[in-house]
Amino acid sequence: MYAIVEIGGQQLKVEEKAKVYVNLMDAEEGSTVDFERVLLVDNDGKVTVGKPVVEGAKVSAKVLTHVKGDKVLVFKKKRRKGYQKMNGHRQQYTQIEIEKITA
């Protein structure tokens, strides 16, 4: 059984007991969060597609930890002008574990 869920503006394919990284959420570590925006549910071959969401479906997940991703370098240069600039950042993510998919 899997579901397509919209979390933080991104659509993710999730299964039970799967661990996924999503954009940083305002939730404490160890807390449980519910996602109501379920776009598709596949229950052993029986596919239910929402218009735009599946009625009565939700996904429960447990927040495991908050982590930083790899460093992303941004380099800008204008040739023959002597201009170059380097900047970078580390994106923050929340690791969640999918506990239950209710359809």
Phi and psi restraints in degrees (range 20) as a CNS / XPLOR table:
assign (resid 1 and name C) (resid 2 and name N)
       (resid 2 and name CA) (resid 2 and name C) 1.0 -139.8 20.0 2
assign (resid 2 and name N) (resid 2 and name CA)
       (resid 2 and name C) (resid 3 and name N) 1.0 167.7 20.0 2
assign (resid 2 and name C) (resid 3 and name N)
       (resid 3 and name CA) (resid 3 and name C) 1.0 -145.1 20.0 2
assign (resid 3 and name N) (resid 3 and name CA)
       (resid 3 and name C) (resid 4 and name N) 1.0 153.1 20.0 2
assign (resid 3 and name C) (resid 4 and name N)
       (resid 4 and name CA) (resid 4 and name C) 1.0 -102.7 20.0 2
assign (resid 4 and name N) (resid 4 and name CA)
       (resid 4 and name C) (resid 5 and name N) 1.0 119.4 20.0 2
assign (resid 4 and name C) (resid 5 and name N)
       (resid 5 and name CA) (resid 5 and name C) 1.0 -123.4 20.0 2
assign (resid 5 and name N) (resid 5 and name CA)
       (resid 5 and name C) (resid 6 and name N) 1.0 143.0 20.0 2
assign (resid 5 and name C) (resid 6 and name N)
       (resid 6 and name CA) (resid 6 and name C) 1.0 -96.7 20.0 2
assign (resid 6 and name N) (resid 6 and name CA)
       (resid 6 and name C) (resid 7 and name N) 1.0 115.7 20.0 2
assign (resid 6 and name C) (resid 7 and name N)
       (resid 7 and name CA) (resid 7 and name C) 1.0 -127.4 20.0 2
assign (resid 7 and name N) (resid 7 and name CA)
       (resid 7 and name C) (resid 8 and name N) 1.0 116.8 20.0 2
assign (resid 7 and name C) (resid 8 and name N)
       (resid 8 and name CA) (resid 8 and name C) 1.0 61.1 20.0 2
assign (resid 8 and name N) (resid 8 and name CA)
       (resid 8 and name C) (resid 9 and name N) 1.0 35.2 20.0 2
assign (resid 8 and name C) (resid 9 and name N)
       (resid 9 and name CA) (resid 9 and name C) 1.0 83.9 20.0 2
assign (resid 9 and name N) (resid 9 and name CA)
       (resid 9 and name C) (resid 10 and name N) 1.0 0.1 20.0 2
assign (resid 9 and name C) (resid 10 and name N)
       (resid 10 and name CA) (resid 10 and name C) 1.0 -116.5 20.0 2
assign (resid 10 and name N) (resid 10 and name CA)
       (resid 10 and name C) (resid 11 and name N) 1.0 146.1 20.0 2
assign (resid 10 and name C) (resid 11 and name N)
       (resid 11 and name CA) (resid 11 and name C) 1.0 -99.6 20.0 2
assign (resid 11 and name N) (resid 11 and name CA)
       (resid 11 and name C) (resid 12 and name N) 1.0 126.7 20.0 2
assign (resid 11 and name C) (resid 12 and name N)
       (resid 12 and name CA) (resid 12 and name C) 1.0 -125.9 20.0 2
assign (resid 12 and name N) (resid 12 and name CA)
       (resid 12 and name C) (resid 13 and name N) 1.0 142.9 20.0 2
assign (resid 12 and name C) (resid 13 and name N)
       (resid 13 and name CA) (resid 13 and name C) 1.0 -91.4 20.0 2
assign (resid 13 and name N) (resid 13 and name CA)
       (resid 13 and name C) (resid 14 and name N) 1.0 120.4 20.0 2
assign (resid 13 and name C) (resid 14 and name N)
       (resid 14 and name CA) (resid 14 and name C) 1.0 -125.5 20.0 2
assign (resid 14 and name N) (resid 14 and name CA)
       (resid 14 and name C) (resid 15 and name N) 1.0 150.2 20.0 2
assign (resid 14 and name C) (resid 15 and name N)
       (resid 15 and name CA) (resid 15 and name C) 1.0 -128.2 20.0 2
assign (resid 15 and name N) (resid 15 and name CA)
       (resid 15 and name C) (resid 16 and name N) 1.0 163.6 20.0 2
assign (resid 15 and name C) (resid 16 and name N)
       (resid 16 and name CA) (resid 16 and name C) 1.0 -66.3 20.0 2
assign (resid 16 and name N) (resid 16 and name CA)
       (resid 16 and name C) (resid 17 and name N) 1.0 144.4 20.0 2
assign (resid 16 and name C) (resid 17 and name N)
       (resid 17 and name CA) (resid 17 and name C) 1.0 68.9 20.0 2
assign (resid 17 and name N) (resid 17 and name CA)
       (resid 17 and name C) (resid 18 and name N) 1.0 9.3 20.0 2
assign (resid 17 and name C) (resid 18 and name N)
       (resid 18 and name CA) (resid 18 and name C) 1.0 -86.9 20.0 2
assign (resid 18 and name N) (resid 18 and name CA)
       (resid 18 and name C) (resid 19 and name N) 1.0 144.1 20.0 2
assign (resid 18 and name C) (resid 19 and name N)
       (resid 19 and name CA) (resid 19 and name C) 1.0 -107.6 20.0 2
assign (resid 19 and name N) (resid 19 and name CA)
       (resid 19 and name C) (resid 20 and name N) 1.0 126.0 20.0 2
assign (resid 19 and name C) (resid 20 and name N)
       (resid 20 and name CA) (resid 20 and name C) 1.0 -131.9 20.0 2
assign (resid 20 and name N) (resid 20 and name CA)
       (resid 20 and name C) (resid 21 and name N) 1.0 155.6 20.0 2
assign (resid 20 and name C) (resid 21 and name N)
       (resid 21 and name CA) (resid 21 and name C) 1.0 -103.5 20.0 2
assign (resid 21 and name N) (resid 21 and name CA)
       (resid 21 and name C) (resid 22 and name N) 1.0 130.5 20.0 2
assign (resid 21 and name C) (resid 22 and name N)
       (resid 22 and name CA) (resid 22 and name C) 1.0 -126.0 20.0 2
assign (resid 22 and name N) (resid 22 and name CA)
       (resid 22 and name C) (resid 23 and name N) 1.0 168.0 20.0 2
assign (resid 22 and name C) (resid 23 and name N)
       (resid 23 and name CA) (resid 23 and name C) 1.0 -59.8 20.0 2
assign (resid 23 and name N) (resid 23 and name CA)
       (resid 23 and name C) (resid 24 and name N) 1.0 155.6 20.0 2
assign (resid 23 and name C) (resid 24 and name N)
       (resid 24 and name CA) (resid 24 and name C) 1.0 -53.0 20.0 2
assign (resid 24 and name N) (resid 24 and name CA)
       (resid 24 and name C) (resid 25 and name N) 1.0 129.4 20.0 2
assign (resid 24 and name C) (resid 25 and name N)
       (resid 25 and name CA) (resid 25 and name C) 1.0 -113.9 20.0 2
assign (resid 25 and name N) (resid 25 and name CA)
       (resid 25 and name C) (resid 26 and name N) 1.0 152.6 20.0 2
assign (resid 25 and name C) (resid 26 and name N)
       (resid 26 and name CA) (resid 26 and name C) 1.0 -87.1 20.0 2
assign (resid 26 and name N) (resid 26 and name CA)
       (resid 26 and name C) (resid 27 and name N) 1.0 76.5 20.0 2
assign (resid 26 and name C) (resid 27 and name N)
       (resid 27 and name CA) (resid 27 and name C) 1.0 -146.0 20.0 2
assign (resid 27 and name N) (resid 27 and name CA)
       (resid 27 and name C) (resid 28 and name N) 1.0 145.3 20.0 2
assign (resid 27 and name C) (resid 28 and name N)
       (resid 28 and name CA) (resid 28 and name C) 1.0 -76.5 20.0 2
assign (resid 28 and name N) (resid 28 and name CA)
       (resid 28 and name C) (resid 29 and name N) 1.0 151.7 20.0 2
assign (resid 28 and name C) (resid 29 and name N)
       (resid 29 and name CA) (resid 29 and name C) 1.0 -66.2 20.0 2
assign (resid 29 and name N) (resid 29 and name CA)
       (resid 29 and name C) (resid 30 and name N) 1.0 134.6 20.0 2
assign (resid 29 and name C) (resid 30 and name N)
       (resid 30 and name CA) (resid 30 and name C) 1.0 92.4 20.0 2
assign (resid 30 and name N) (resid 30 and name CA)
       (resid 30 and name C) (resid 31 and name N) 1.0 -10.1 20.0 2
assign (resid 30 and name C) (resid 31 and name N)
       (resid 31 and name CA) (resid 31 and name C) 1.0 -82.5 20.0 2
assign (resid 31 and name N) (resid 31 and name CA)
       (resid 31 and name C) (resid 32 and name N) 1.0 164.7 20.0 2
assign (resid 31 and name C) (resid 32 and name N)
       (resid 32 and name CA) (resid 32 and name C) 1.0 -108.1 20.0 2
assign (resid 32 and name N) (resid 32 and name CA)
       (resid 32 and name C) (resid 33 and name N) 1.0 135.2 20.0 2
assign (resid 32 and name C) (resid 33 and name N)
       (resid 33 and name CA) (resid 33 and name C) 1.0 -123.3 20.0 2
assign (resid 33 and name N) (resid 33 and name CA)
       (resid 33 and name C) (resid 34 and name N) 1.0 148.6 20.0 2
assign (resid 33 and name C) (resid 34 and name N)
       (resid 34 and name CA) (resid 34 and name C) 1.0 -115.6 20.0 2
assign (resid 34 and name N) (resid 34 and name CA)
       (resid 34 and name C) (resid 35 and name N) 1.0 139.1 20.0 2
assign (resid 34 and name C) (resid 35 and name N)
       (resid 35 and name CA) (resid 35 and name C) 1.0 -115.1 20.0 2
assign (resid 35 and name N) (resid 35 and name CA)
       (resid 35 and name C) (resid 36 and name N) 1.0 120.1 20.0 2
assign (resid 35 and name C) (resid 36 and name N)
       (resid 36 and name CA) (resid 36 and name C) 1.0 -92.8 20.0 2
assign (resid 36 and name N) (resid 36 and name CA)
       (resid 36 and name C) (resid 37 and name N) 1.0 -19.9 20.0 2
assign (resid 36 and name C) (resid 37 and name N)
       (resid 37 and name CA) (resid 37 and name C) 1.0 -83.8 20.0 2
assign (resid 37 and name N) (resid 37 and name CA)
       (resid 37 and name C) (resid 38 and name N) 1.0 74.0 20.0 2
assign (resid 37 and name C) (resid 38 and name N)
       (resid 38 and name CA) (resid 38 and name C) 1.0 -95.8 20.0 2
assign (resid 38 and name N) (resid 38 and name CA)
       (resid 38 and name C) (resid 39 and name N) 1.0 118.9 20.0 2
assign (resid 38 and name C) (resid 39 and name N)
       (resid 39 and name CA) (resid 39 and name C) 1.0 -92.8 20.0 2
assign (resid 39 and name N) (resid 39 and name CA)
       (resid 39 and name C) (resid 40 and name N) 1.0 -28.0 20.0 2
assign (resid 39 and name C) (resid 40 and name N)
       (resid 40 and name CA) (resid 40 and name C) 1.0 -154.1 20.0 2
assign (resid 40 and name N) (resid 40 and name CA)
       (resid 40 and name C) (resid 41 and name N) 1.0 142.6 20.0 2
assign (resid 40 and name C) (resid 41 and name N)
       (resid 41 and name CA) (resid 41 and name C) 1.0 -131.9 20.0 2
assign (resid 41 and name N) (resid 41 and name CA)
       (resid 41 and name C) (resid 42 and name N) 1.0 130.1 20.0 2
assign (resid 41 and name C) (resid 42 and name N)
       (resid 42 and name CA) (resid 42 and name C) 1.0 -115.3 20.0 2
assign (resid 42 and name N) (resid 42 and name CA)
       (resid 42 and name C) (resid 43 and name N) 1.0 112.3 20.0 2
assign (resid 42 and name C) (resid 43 and name N)
       (resid 43 and name CA) (resid 43 and name C) 1.0 -110.9 20.0 2
assign (resid 43 and name N) (resid 43 and name CA)
       (resid 43 and name C) (resid 44 and name N) 1.0 86.8 20.0 2
assign (resid 43 and name C) (resid 44 and name N)
       (resid 44 and name CA) (resid 44 and name C) 1.0 54.4 20.0 2
assign (resid 44 and name N) (resid 44 and name CA)
       (resid 44 and name C) (resid 45 and name N) 1.0 51.2 20.0 2
assign (resid 44 and name C) (resid 45 and name N)
       (resid 45 and name CA) (resid 45 and name C) 1.0 95.1 20.0 2
assign (resid 45 and name N) (resid 45 and name CA)
       (resid 45 and name C) (resid 46 and name N) 1.0 -16.7 20.0 2
assign (resid 45 and name C) (resid 46 and name N)
       (resid 46 and name CA) (resid 46 and name C) 1.0 -93.0 20.0 2
assign (resid 46 and name N) (resid 46 and name CA)
       (resid 46 and name C) (resid 47 and name N) 1.0 106.0 20.0 2
assign (resid 46 and name C) (resid 47 and name N)
       (resid 47 and name CA) (resid 47 and name C) 1.0 -95.9 20.0 2
assign (resid 47 and name N) (resid 47 and name CA)
       (resid 47 and name C) (resid 48 and name N) 1.0 130.9 20.0 2
assign (resid 47 and name C) (resid 48 and name N)
       (resid 48 and name CA) (resid 48 and name C) 1.0 -118.9 20.0 2
assign (resid 48 and name N) (resid 48 and name CA)
       (resid 48 and name C) (resid 49 and name N) 1.0 119.5 20.0 2
assign (resid 48 and name C) (resid 49 and name N)
       (resid 49 and name CA) (resid 49 and name C) 1.0 -106.2 20.0 2
assign (resid 49 and name N) (resid 49 and name CA)
       (resid 49 and name C) (resid 50 and name N) 1.0 132.4 20.0 2
assign (resid 49 and name C) (resid 50 and name N)
       (resid 50 and name CA) (resid 50 and name C) 1.0 -85.2 20.0 2
assign (resid 50 and name N) (resid 50 and name CA)
       (resid 50 and name C) (resid 51 and name N) 1.0 161.2 20.0 2
assign (resid 50 and name C) (resid 51 and name N)
       (resid 51 and name CA) (resid 51 and name C) 1.0 -130.1 20.0 2
assign (resid 51 and name N) (resid 51 and name CA)
       (resid 51 and name C) (resid 52 and name N) 1.0 78.2 20.0 2
assign (resid 51 and name C) (resid 52 and name N)
       (resid 52 and name CA) (resid 52 and name C) 1.0 -86.8 20.0 2
assign (resid 52 and name N) (resid 52 and name CA)
       (resid 52 and name C) (resid 53 and name N) 1.0 -17.3 20.0 2
assign (resid 52 and name C) (resid 53 and name N)
       (resid 53 and name CA) (resid 53 and name C) 1.0 -120.7 20.0 2
assign (resid 53 and name N) (resid 53 and name CA)
       (resid 53 and name C) (resid 54 and name N) 1.0 158.7 20.0 2
assign (resid 53 and name C) (resid 54 and name N)
       (resid 54 and name CA) (resid 54 and name C) 1.0 -81.3 20.0 2
assign (resid 54 and name N) (resid 54 and name CA)
       (resid 54 and name C) (resid 55 and name N) 1.0 125.9 20.0 2
assign (resid 54 and name C) (resid 55 and name N)
       (resid 55 and name CA) (resid 55 and name C) 1.0 -68.8 20.0 2
assign (resid 55 and name N) (resid 55 and name CA)
       (resid 55 and name C) (resid 56 and name N) 1.0 131.2 20.0 2
assign (resid 55 and name C) (resid 56 and name N)
       (resid 56 and name CA) (resid 56 and name C) 1.0 79.8 20.0 2
assign (resid 56 and name N) (resid 56 and name CA)
       (resid 56 and name C) (resid 57 and name N) 1.0 0.8 20.0 2
assign (resid 56 and name C) (resid 57 and name N)
       (resid 57 and name CA) (resid 57 and name C) 1.0 -94.9 20.0 2
assign (resid 57 and name N) (resid 57 and name CA)
       (resid 57 and name C) (resid 58 and name N) 1.0 143.0 20.0 2
assign (resid 57 and name C) (resid 58 and name N)
       (resid 58 and name CA) (resid 58 and name C) 1.0 -153.6 20.0 2
assign (resid 58 and name N) (resid 58 and name CA)
       (resid 58 and name C) (resid 59 and name N) 1.0 158.6 20.0 2
assign (resid 58 and name C) (resid 59 and name N)
       (resid 59 and name CA) (resid 59 and name C) 1.0 -122.0 20.0 2
assign (resid 59 and name N) (resid 59 and name CA)
       (resid 59 and name C) (resid 60 and name N) 1.0 127.5 20.0 2
assign (resid 59 and name C) (resid 60 and name N)
       (resid 60 and name CA) (resid 60 and name C) 1.0 -102.9 20.0 2
assign (resid 60 and name N) (resid 60 and name CA)
       (resid 60 and name C) (resid 61 and name N) 1.0 136.6 20.0 2
assign (resid 60 and name C) (resid 61 and name N)
       (resid 61 and name CA) (resid 61 and name C) 1.0 -139.8 20.0 2
assign (resid 61 and name N) (resid 61 and name CA)
       (resid 61 and name C) (resid 62 and name N) 1.0 155.7 20.0 2
assign (resid 61 and name C) (resid 62 and name N)
       (resid 62 and name CA) (resid 62 and name C) 1.0 -111.3 20.0 2
assign (resid 62 and name N) (resid 62 and name CA)
       (resid 62 and name C) (resid 63 and name N) 1.0 132.4 20.0 2
assign (resid 62 and name C) (resid 63 and name N)
       (resid 63 and name CA) (resid 63 and name C) 1.0 -79.2 20.0 2
assign (resid 63 and name N) (resid 63 and name CA)
       (resid 63 and name C) (resid 64 and name N) 1.0 121.6 20.0 2
assign (resid 63 and name C) (resid 64 and name N)
       (resid 64 and name CA) (resid 64 and name C) 1.0 -92.0 20.0 2
assign (resid 64 and name N) (resid 64 and name CA)
       (resid 64 and name C) (resid 65 and name N) 1.0 -53.8 20.0 2
assign (resid 64 and name C) (resid 65 and name N)
       (resid 65 and name CA) (resid 65 and name C) 1.0 -161.5 20.0 2
assign (resid 65 and name N) (resid 65 and name CA)
       (resid 65 and name C) (resid 66 and name N) 1.0 164.3 20.0 2
assign (resid 65 and name C) (resid 66 and name N)
       (resid 66 and name CA) (resid 66 and name C) 1.0 -110.4 20.0 2
assign (resid 66 and name N) (resid 66 and name CA)
       (resid 66 and name C) (resid 67 and name N) 1.0 127.8 20.0 2
assign (resid 66 and name C) (resid 67 and name N)
       (resid 67 and name CA) (resid 67 and name C) 1.0 -134.0 20.0 2
assign (resid 67 and name N) (resid 67 and name CA)
       (resid 67 and name C) (resid 68 and name N) 1.0 165.9 20.0 2
assign (resid 67 and name C) (resid 68 and name N)
       (resid 68 and name CA) (resid 68 and name C) 1.0 -105.5 20.0 2
assign (resid 68 and name N) (resid 68 and name CA)
       (resid 68 and name C) (resid 69 and name N) 1.0 143.0 20.0 2
assign (resid 68 and name C) (resid 69 and name N)
       (resid 69 and name CA) (resid 69 and name C) 1.0 -82.8 20.0 2
assign (resid 69 and name N) (resid 69 and name CA)
       (resid 69 and name C) (resid 70 and name N) 1.0 -173.3 20.0 2
assign (resid 69 and name C) (resid 70 and name N)
       (resid 70 and name CA) (resid 70 and name C) 1.0 -67.7 20.0 2
assign (resid 70 and name N) (resid 70 and name CA)
       (resid 70 and name C) (resid 71 and name N) 1.0 156.4 20.0 2
assign (resid 70 and name C) (resid 71 and name N)
       (resid 71 and name CA) (resid 71 and name C) 1.0 -72.1 20.0 2
assign (resid 71 and name N) (resid 71 and name CA)
       (resid 71 and name C) (resid 72 and name N) 1.0 134.1 20.0 2
assign (resid 71 and name C) (resid 72 and name N)
       (resid 72 and name CA) (resid 72 and name C) 1.0 -108.6 20.0 2
assign (resid 72 and name N) (resid 72 and name CA)
       (resid 72 and name C) (resid 73 and name N) 1.0 121.3 20.0 2
assign (resid 72 and name C) (resid 73 and name N)
       (resid 73 and name CA) (resid 73 and name C) 1.0 -97.2 20.0 2
assign (resid 73 and name N) (resid 73 and name CA)
       (resid 73 and name C) (resid 74 and name N) 1.0 134.9 20.0 2
assign (resid 73 and name C) (resid 74 and name N)
       (resid 74 and name CA) (resid 74 and name C) 1.0 -116.5 20.0 2
assign (resid 74 and name N) (resid 74 and name CA)
       (resid 74 and name C) (resid 75 and name N) 1.0 117.6 20.0 2
assign (resid 74 and name C) (resid 75 and name N)
       (resid 75 and name CA) (resid 75 and name C) 1.0 -120.4 20.0 2
assign (resid 75 and name N) (resid 75 and name CA)
       (resid 75 and name C) (resid 76 and name N) 1.0 125.1 20.0 2
assign (resid 75 and name C) (resid 76 and name N)
       (resid 76 and name CA) (resid 76 and name C) 1.0 -117.6 20.0 2
assign (resid 76 and name N) (resid 76 and name CA)
       (resid 76 and name C) (resid 77 and name N) 1.0 140.3 20.0 2
assign (resid 76 and name C) (resid 77 and name N)
       (resid 77 and name CA) (resid 77 and name C) 1.0 -151.7 20.0 2
assign (resid 77 and name N) (resid 77 and name CA)
       (resid 77 and name C) (resid 78 and name N) 1.0 140.1 20.0 2
assign (resid 77 and name C) (resid 78 and name N)
       (resid 78 and name CA) (resid 78 and name C) 1.0 -116.7 20.0 2
assign (resid 78 and name N) (resid 78 and name CA)
       (resid 78 and name C) (resid 79 and name N) 1.0 115.8 20.0 2
assign (resid 78 and name C) (resid 79 and name N)
       (resid 79 and name CA) (resid 79 and name C) 1.0 -67.2 20.0 2
assign (resid 79 and name N) (resid 79 and name CA)
       (resid 79 and name C) (resid 80 and name N) 1.0 146.9 20.0 2
assign (resid 79 and name C) (resid 80 and name N)
       (resid 80 and name CA) (resid 80 and name C) 1.0 63.4 20.0 2
assign (resid 80 and name N) (resid 80 and name CA)
       (resid 80 and name C) (resid 81 and name N) 1.0 10.6 20.0 2
assign (resid 80 and name C) (resid 81 and name N)
       (resid 81 and name CA) (resid 81 and name C) 1.0 -113.4 20.0 2
assign (resid 81 and name N) (resid 81 and name CA)
       (resid 81 and name C) (resid 82 and name N) 1.0 -9.1 20.0 2
assign (resid 81 and name C) (resid 82 and name N)
       (resid 82 and name CA) (resid 82 and name C) 1.0 75.9 20.0 2
assign (resid 82 and name N) (resid 82 and name CA)
       (resid 82 and name C) (resid 83 and name N) 1.0 17.3 20.0 2
assign (resid 82 and name C) (resid 83 and name N)
       (resid 83 and name CA) (resid 83 and name C) 1.0 -107.4 20.0 2
assign (resid 83 and name N) (resid 83 and name CA)
       (resid 83 and name C) (resid 84 and name N) 1.0 123.9 20.0 2
assign (resid 83 and name C) (resid 84 and name N)
       (resid 84 and name CA) (resid 84 and name C) 1.0 -151.9 20.0 2
assign (resid 84 and name N) (resid 84 and name CA)
       (resid 84 and name C) (resid 85 and name N) 1.0 145.6 20.0 2
assign (resid 84 and name C) (resid 85 and name N)
       (resid 85 and name CA) (resid 85 and name C) 1.0 -144.9 20.0 2
assign (resid 85 and name N) (resid 85 and name CA)
       (resid 85 and name C) (resid 86 and name N) 1.0 133.7 20.0 2
assign (resid 85 and name C) (resid 86 and name N)
       (resid 86 and name CA) (resid 86 and name C) 1.0 -118.2 20.0 2
assign (resid 86 and name N) (resid 86 and name CA)
       (resid 86 and name C) (resid 87 and name N) 1.0 134.8 20.0 2
assign (resid 86 and name C) (resid 87 and name N)
       (resid 87 and name CA) (resid 87 and name C) 1.0 -142.0 20.0 2
assign (resid 87 and name N) (resid 87 and name CA)
       (resid 87 and name C) (resid 88 and name N) 1.0 159.8 20.0 2
assign (resid 87 and name C) (resid 88 and name N)
       (resid 88 and name CA) (resid 88 and name C) 1.0 -160.7 20.0 2
assign (resid 88 and name N) (resid 88 and name CA)
       (resid 88 and name C) (resid 89 and name N) 1.0 166.2 20.0 2
assign (resid 88 and name C) (resid 89 and name N)
       (resid 89 and name CA) (resid 89 and name C) 1.0 -157.4 20.0 2
assign (resid 89 and name N) (resid 89 and name CA)
       (resid 89 and name C) (resid 90 and name N) 1.0 166.8 20.0 2
assign (resid 89 and name C) (resid 90 and name N)
       (resid 90 and name CA) (resid 90 and name C) 1.0 -121.0 20.0 2
assign (resid 90 and name N) (resid 90 and name CA)
       (resid 90 and name C) (resid 91 and name N) 1.0 118.9 20.0 2
assign (resid 90 and name C) (resid 91 and name N)
       (resid 91 and name CA) (resid 91 and name C) 1.0 -71.0 20.0 2
assign (resid 91 and name N) (resid 91 and name CA)
       (resid 91 and name C) (resid 92 and name N) 1.0 142.3 20.0 2
assign (resid 91 and name C) (resid 92 and name N)
       (resid 92 and name CA) (resid 92 and name C) 1.0 -98.4 20.0 2
assign (resid 92 and name N) (resid 92 and name CA)
       (resid 92 and name C) (resid 93 and name N) 1.0 135.5 20.0 2
assign (resid 92 and name C) (resid 93 and name N)
       (resid 93 and name CA) (resid 93 and name C) 1.0 -127.0 20.0 2
assign (resid 93 and name N) (resid 93 and name CA)
       (resid 93 and name C) (resid 94 and name N) 1.0 160.7 20.0 2
assign (resid 93 and name C) (resid 94 and name N)
       (resid 94 and name CA) (resid 94 and name C) 1.0 -118.8 20.0 2
assign (resid 94 and name N) (resid 94 and name CA)
       (resid 94 and name C) (resid 95 and name N) 1.0 128.5 20.0 2
assign (resid 94 and name C) (resid 95 and name N)
       (resid 95 and name CA) (resid 95 and name C) 1.0 -93.7 20.0 2
assign (resid 95 and name N) (resid 95 and name CA)
       (resid 95 and name C) (resid 96 and name N) 1.0 125.8 20.0 2
assign (resid 95 and name C) (resid 96 and name N)
       (resid 96 and name CA) (resid 96 and name C) 1.0 -123.7 20.0 2
assign (resid 96 and name N) (resid 96 and name CA)
       (resid 96 and name C) (resid 97 and name N) 1.0 154.6 20.0 2
assign (resid 96 and name C) (resid 97 and name N)
       (resid 97 and name CA) (resid 97 and name C) 1.0 -117.4 20.0 2
assign (resid 97 and name N) (resid 97 and name CA)
       (resid 97 and name C) (resid 98 and name N) 1.0 125.8 20.0 2
assign (resid 97 and name C) (resid 98 and name N)
       (resid 98 and name CA) (resid 98 and name C) 1.0 -75.1 20.0 2
assign (resid 98 and name N) (resid 98 and name CA)
       (resid 98 and name C) (resid 99 and name N) 1.0 121.6 20.0 2
assign (resid 98 and name C) (resid 99 and name N)
       (resid 99 and name CA) (resid 99 and name C) 1.0 -94.9 20.0 2
assign (resid 99 and name N) (resid 99 and name CA)
       (resid 99 and name C) (resid 100 and name N) 1.0 -44.9 20.0 2
assign (resid 99 and name C) (resid 100 and name N)
       (resid 100 and name CA) (resid 100 and name C) 1.0 -151.1 20.0 2
assign (resid 100 and name N) (resid 100 and name CA)
       (resid 100 and name C) (resid 101 and name N) 1.0 140.5 20.0 2
assign (resid 100 and name C) (resid 101 and name N)
       (resid 101 and name CA) (resid 101 and name C) 1.0 -115.6 20.0 2
assign (resid 101 and name N) (resid 101 and name CA)
       (resid 101 and name C) (resid 102 and name N) 1.0 116.7 20.0 2
assign (resid 101 and name C) (resid 102 and name N)
       (resid 102 and name CA) (resid 102 and name C) 1.0 -107.9 20.0 2
assign (resid 102 and name N) (resid 102 and name CA)
       (resid 102 and name C) (resid 103 and name N) 1.0 123.9 20.0 2
